[in-house]
Structure formats: C-alpha cells, structure tokens
Amino acid sequence: MNLQKIFINPSGRLRSGWRLLIFVGLLFLFLFLLTTAVRVGYAVAARLLPGHSVGPYFENVIYRLILLGAALIAGFICTRWLEGLPWRALGLWLHVGWLRDLFVGSLIGIASLALATGIATAGGGLSFTISGRAALISVGQTLIFSAALFIFAALAEEALFRGYPLQTLTRANLAWLAVFLTSVPFGAVHLRNPNVAAGFTFVNTALAGGWLAVAYLRTRSLWFPLGVHWAWNWALGSLFGLPVSGITDLAPNPLLHGTDLGPAWLTGGSYGIEGGLACTLTLIASTLFIWRTRLVSATPEMKKLTSQENPVPVR
C-alpha cells in the first residue's frame, strides 16, 4: 500500500477528508480563542462600567459573530493553504449577481414559510391574529432588529455548514456525500433547542440542511442559501409570530400572532412549524423548486473555483 495515496490525491493536494478534519480542528481552536477574547472584554467592561450589561439581544449577536468569525477564519486558512484558492472561493465575495442571489433567496425563503403555514392552517392546525395599531412602532422595531439577528445567525450557520466543509468535498467530486455529511450535523445541533419534537425535529432540520446545500450547489456561493435561510426564520418569527426552532423570544412583537391548534404532528407543537409534517412537505417541494429553477445560476468563476480540485503547480 502506498501511504502517500492515503493522504495525497492525484492533484497533489491533501485529500478532502483530511482537509475536513483540519478545518474542524481549526474551527474549535478559533472558537476557543474568540470566546476567550470576548470573555476578557466582558470582564474589563464590567470593571469599567459596573451595573451595565449588553443585554440578551446583543449577547445573541455576539455569539453569532464568534461562530461566523471562527468558521470564516478556519475556512480561509484551509482554502488558501491546503487548496491554493483565493478568499472568493468561500462564496461570500461580491461576485456578479450576488445581490440577485440574495434577493431571490429571500423571496423563496418567505414563500416557502408561507406555504408551510398555509398547509398547517388549511389542516386546521394554526390560526392568526394581526397586531393592533397601538403596537405599530413595536412591530416595526421587531421587524428591523430581528432581521439583523436572523441575518447574522444565518450567515454564521451558512459559513459553518455550507462553507468550507461542503465546498471542499464538492471540489473532490463528492457533492452528494457532502450534502449528507453537512446536513446531519446541522440537524443534530438543533436537538439542543427548547421544546424539541421527537422525530420530526431532527428529520426536518436535516432536510433543511439539504435544502440549503442544494441552494449552494445551484449558485456555488453563499448568498443564495443565506437569503433562503434568514428570510425563512424572519418570516417564521417576525411575520407569523411562531417559534423559531423552538425558541419564542427572538421576535417579541411580530406582525401576526400564531396560535397552535394541533395536532402536533402537523404543526410541530411547542417547537413550532419546523417540527411538523407541514414543514416536511414544504422543504421537499422547495428543494425541488430550487434545483429546477432558472431564477439563479452559478457564475463561470464560482463554478470553476468549486467544481474541481486545484492541482499543485508543477515547478
């Protein structure tokens, strides 16, 4: 057995499995370093400004920024030093059509969530009331501030799951294995959320991971899945007033207030619609739509950066 072949592929690069392991190691390293830096900053701020706190909203944003920073730094190191590719290969470069991808993705995210709630409502599982005029300012604040939070949250998760791990395996011609290997952990990490619904929670969240991975594969950049992801969560919590993956305090004054009438297998119960059959059907339909739509496509540059291994230059 040639031991070199275990580690090095025919292009002269470290094999994708080893690259993925190195990424995971670097991710945890930078999570530790960034978390430590933030804790030190908190301690210093507590001494300089006693009695002040950043509040739960900004704590949530800071947590997402830590995750985003760790994923991007680890991803860039692996992209540059293990594969010899530029920063733009990670998919957050302002390439031609990036704004279109973000906009179309956002529309698809909102439309998909509306379809899921429509299915549940048609089945007698949900009802809605609209916020009154007296709450107009509070609703407006919720729509704006929650949008920022959901964008940061989606950006962090996209950089982590649809970023380097999905991309490096795709370059190794293992795209569909990559979809599975990134979707299962995506589903698993959400099992820590409150009000988890047995069975449907993991299945639906893993399906959502596949849904977003397919969105990445259609454009080979993160802007399209980012739009789909943040807009789904924003519509879920801020427009329809339903729990977002079991969490109920992300959008305190939504436009609509949803009431769950059951059954839980349809509506997801206290976890929210992401834990029910209405979501399952929607994710399948939306994934098929994304795969077939002509509204988006990969630019030649992004396709070149993500479709094959980058051979080591011959000297």
N, C-alpha and C positions, 0 to 999 in steps of 0.2 A: 504493500500500500504506500502510495506517495503522500507523505504527510503534508507536503506543501499544498496539494489539491484540497485538503480539508479546510485550509484557511484562505487560499488564494483562488479566485475564479479565472477563467480563460482571458479576461480583460486585464489581468494583472492587479485587480483590486481585491481587498478583503471581502470575503463572501458576505452576503446580505444578513445572514443570521448572526454573524459575529458583529457586524456593524450595528445591528439592532440591540444586541446585548451591551455594547459600549455606550450607545445612546441612553439606555435605561440607567446604567451606572452614572453617567454624567448628569442625567436628569435629577437623580436623588442627591448628587453632590451639590448641584446648584440650588435645589430646593432647600437643602440644609443651610447653605451659605446665605441665600437671600432671606430665609426665615430668621436666621440669627441676626442679620443686619437690621431687619425690621424690629425685632425684639429689643435690640440695643437702642434703636431710635425711639421706641416707646418708652423705655426706661429713662432715657435722657429727657424726653419731653415731659414725663411725669414729674421729674425733679424741677424742671424749669417752669412748668405750667401746672402746678398742683391743682387738683379738682377739675381739670379739663379732660375730656376724652373725645376720640374721633367719632364715636357713635357706631351703631351696627351697620349702617349703610356703607360708610367709608371703610370699615373693617372688612366687609364683604368685597368691596372693590379692591382693596389692598391684597387680600388673599388671592383674588383672580389675577392680579398683576404679578404676584410672585410666581404663580403657576405658569403664566404666559412667558415671563422672563426666563424661567428655568427651561421651558420647552424650546424657546427660540434660541437661546444660547447653546444648549446641548445640540439642537438640530443644526445650527450653523457650523459648529465645530466639526460635526460628523460629515455634513455636506461638503465642507471645504477641504478638510484634511484627510478624510477617508475616501472621498469620491472625486475630489478635484473640481467641484462645481461651485458656481457663484451663489451669492445670497439669494438672488431672484429665483433660484431653483426651489426654494422653500414655499413659493406660491403666494407671498404677500407683497411682491413687487407691483408697482403701479403700471402693469403691462397694458397694452392696447385692449380695451374692452373691460377693464376691471370694474369700473363703475356700473356698466351694464350688467355684469355678472352679479354684483352685489344687489342691484335693484331688482332684477328678475328673481334672484334667490329669495329676497324679502317678500315679494309678491306670492311666490309659491309657498313660502312658509306660512303666511297668513291664510292663504286659500286652503291649504291642507288642514290647518287647525279649524277653520270654519267648516270644512267637510266633516271632520271628526265630531265636532259639537252638533252639526246638523244630523248626523246619523244617530247620535245618542238622544237628541231631542225628539227626532221622529219616532224613536223607540220608546218614548215616554220617560226617559231617564233623566232629563235635565229641563229646568225652566229658568227664565232670566227676568230680572227687573232692571230698569235703567236708573242710574243715579240722578237725583233731582238737581234743579238749577242751583240750589244753595251749595251744592258740592262741586260746582263747576271748576273753581280755582284748584281745589284739592285734586280733582280728577286730572286736570291739566298738569299739575306738578307730578302726579304719579306717572302719567304717560311719558313725560320727559325724563325724569330721574330713573325710572325703571328701565327705559330704553338704554340709557348709558350702562346700567348694571348688566342688563342682558347682553349687550354687545361685548362688554369685557369678559363676561362669563363664557359666551360662545366662542370668542376669539381664543381664550385660553384652552378650551377643550378642543377646538379645531387644530390649534398648533400642536397639541399633545397627541391627539389620536389620528387626525388626518394630515398631520405634518410629517416629520421625518420618518416615523415608523411605516406609514402607508406608502410613502414615496420611495423609500429605499428598496422595499420589497417589490414595488411596481417596476422599478428600473431593472430588477432581476427577473422580470417576466413572471412574477408571482402575484399578480394583481388580485386575483380572486381569493388566494390564500391570505393576502394582506387584508382584504375586506373582513374575513373571518377573524383573523388574529387581532385586529383593532376593534372590531365590534363587540366581541365577547368581553374584553376588559371594560369597554365603555358601558356595557350593561351591568357588569359586576360592581363597578364603583358606585353606581346609583342605588345599590341594595342597602347602603348605609343611610339613605334618606329616611325621613319620618314617614309613617303610615304606609309602609311598603305593602303592596298587594301580592299575595303569594302567586307565583306562576307568571301572571301577565306582566308584572313589573320588569322582570329580567328579560322575558321574551320581547316585549315591546321596545325596551331600551336598546337591546342588541339589534333589533330590526331598525331602530332609529340610527344606530351606528352604521349599519349597512346602507341605509337611505342617504346619509351624509357622505359616506365613502363613494357611493355611486355619483353623487353630485360633484365630488372632487374629480373623479375619473373623467367626467364629461368635459371639464374645463382645464384640468391639471393645474388649478390654482385654488387657493383657499377662500377667495372672495365669494364664490357662488355658494358653497356649503355654509360659510359664515352668514350670508343673507338668509338662507333657509332656516338655520339654527336659531339665530337671535329672534327672528320675526315670529317663529312658532312660539317660543317662550313668552315673548312680549304680548302676542295676541292672547295666549292662554291666560296669563296672569292679569295683564293690564286692560285688555279689551273685554274679555269674557268673565273675569273675576273667578277663575278656577285655580285650584292648587297647581303649582308647577313642580312636577316630580315629587309630590308630597309636601312641598313647602308652601305655607299660606301667607307669609308676611313680606313677600317680595314686592307686592303691589298693593299698598294699603287702601287706596281709593280708586278702584277700577271703574271703567265706564259702565260695565254691566256687572250685576251680581248674580252669579250662578248658584242654583240650588240643586243638589243631587237628590233625585227621587228613586234611584236604584233601577234595576238590580246592579250590584257592584260589578258583576262580570261584564256588563255593557259599559258602565260609566267610570269604572275604576274606584268607586267609593271615595274614601277619605284621601287616597293617594292622588286623585284627580284622573282626568280622562286618559292619561298616559298609562294607566293601569287596567284598561278595559278593552273589550273587543272592538269598540268603535275606533279606537286608535290603531289597532292591529290592521283592520281593513283599510284605513286611510293610508297608513305607511306603505302597505303593499301597492296600493293604487298610485300613490305619489311617486314611489320609486320607479315604477314602470313608466310613468309620465316623464320623469326626469331623464330616464335612459333613452326615451324615444324623441323627446322634444328637439325642435330645431331652433329654439329661442337662444340657446347658448352653444358654444363650441370652444375647443382649445385653440389657442393661437399656435402658429407653427413653432415659435420659440419655446413656449411652455411644453409643447408635445415633445420637442427634441430633448429638452432638459429632463424629461421624466419617463421617456419610453424605453430607454436602453442604458446599459452600463456605459460609463465614460472611461474608455481604455487609458491605461497609463501611457503617456507619451514615450515613444521609442527614442533613445538618445544614442 
